């Protein structure tokens, strides 16, 4: 039982670290803001 809880905790920590790593990598690579799509107003 203790081994299962430690495994779940380790998976949660690795997933959080992975998400943060992807966000940092994505934010560092794209300096320009995303293009804004302008739509004409409906008549």
Backbone bond lengths (Angstrom), bond angles and torsions (degrees), N, CA, C in turn:
res aa  C-N    CA-C-N  psi(-1)  N-CA   C-N-CA  omega(-1)  CA-C   N-CA-C  phi
1 X - - - 1.470 - - 1.534 110.34 -
2 X 1.321 115.73 -43.03 1.463 119.88 -179.55 1.527 110.98 -66.06
3 X 1.330 116.06 -36.87 1.459 120.46 178.97 1.527 110.53 -64.68
4 X 1.320 117.13 -39.36 1.463 121.06 179.67 1.529 110.99 -64.71
5 X 1.328 117.13 -42.50 1.465 120.32 179.04 1.525 110.68 -65.16
6 X 1.338 117.26 -40.05 1.464 119.80 178.44 1.523 110.65 -65.64
7 X 1.320 117.46 -36.86 1.460 121.21 178.43 1.529 110.77 -65.39
8 X 1.328 116.78 -44.06 1.467 120.86 178.79 1.522 110.16 -63.30
9 X 1.321 117.54 -42.69 1.460 121.22 179.20 1.523 110.67 -62.87
10 X 1.325 117.21 -42.83 1.463 120.68 179.25 1.526 110.65 -63.15
11 X 1.322 117.74 -40.48 1.465 120.80 178.41 1.530 110.98 -64.24
12 X 1.322 117.39 -40.11 1.460 120.52 178.84 1.525 110.71 -63.84
13 X 1.340 116.71 -43.58 1.466 120.50 -179.33 1.526 110.28 -64.01
14 X 1.332 117.14 -44.31 1.465 119.26 -179.35 1.521 111.32 -65.86
15 X 1.322 117.81 -35.73 1.464 119.39 179.10 1.527 110.71 -67.71
16 X 1.334 117.40 -40.32 1.468 120.21 178.56 1.524 110.15 -64.93
17 X 1.329 116.90 -43.50 1.467 120.16 179.17 1.532 109.98 -63.77
18 X 1.321 117.21 -39.16 1.459 120.48 178.41 1.520 111.81 -64.29
19 X 1.322 117.27 -42.70 1.466 120.86 -179.95 1.531 109.66 -64.64
20 X 1.333 117.02 -45.07 1.459 119.55 179.56 1.526 110.97 -64.12
21 X 1.319 117.10 -39.36 1.457 120.27 179.41 1.515 111.52 -63.80
22 X 1.323 117.05 -41.14 1.464 120.20 178.75 1.517 110.14 -66.23
23 X 1.323 118.26 -41.19 1.465 120.64 179.87 1.519 110.95 -64.52
24 X 1.330 117.20 -42.13 1.463 119.84 179.48 1.524 110.28 -66.14
25 X 1.318 117.98 -41.16 1.459 121.12 -179.61 1.525 110.54 -66.54
26 X 1.329 116.96 -41.44 1.463 121.05 -178.98 1.531 110.38 -69.37
27 X 1.313 117.10 -40.89 1.463 119.86 -179.53 1.520 111.91 -69.50
28 X 1.319 118.04 -32.53 1.458 120.41 -178.96 1.507 112.79 -76.83
29 X 1.327 117.47 -28.58 1.467 119.76 -174.87 1.527 111.60 -81.86
30 X 1.329 118.33 -32.88 1.473 120.39 -176.90 1.531 109.10 -104.49
31 X 1.334 115.11 104.77 1.466 119.77 179.46 1.528 111.16 -85.69
32 X 1.336 117.41 -31.32 1.457 120.70 -176.35 1.522 110.57 -81.20
33 X 1.318 118.04 142.29 1.468 120.14 177.77 1.525 110.04 -70.82
34 X 1.308 117.36 155.10 1.471 119.55 179.24 1.525 111.72 -64.46
35 X 1.316 116.18 146.73 1.464 120.90 -178.60 1.527 109.93 -68.56
36 X 1.317 115.22 139.32 1.465 120.68 179.70 1.523 108.37 -91.65
37 X 1.315 115.73 125.99 1.462 120.34 179.59 1.531 108.48 -88.02
38 X 1.324 115.15 118.72 1.468 119.08 -179.19 1.518 108.69 -96.98
39 X 1.328 114.69 128.75 1.456 120.14 178.72 1.516 109.40 -112.28
40 X 1.342 115.59 142.81 1.455 118.89 177.50 1.523 109.79 -71.82
41 X 1.329 115.13 149.65 1.451 118.99 -178.10 1.531 109.90 -73.73
42 X 1.322 117.28 141.58 1.466 119.17 177.96 1.526 111.82 -66.67
43 X 1.303 116.77 142.84 1.478 120.03 -178.04 1.521 111.12 -96.62
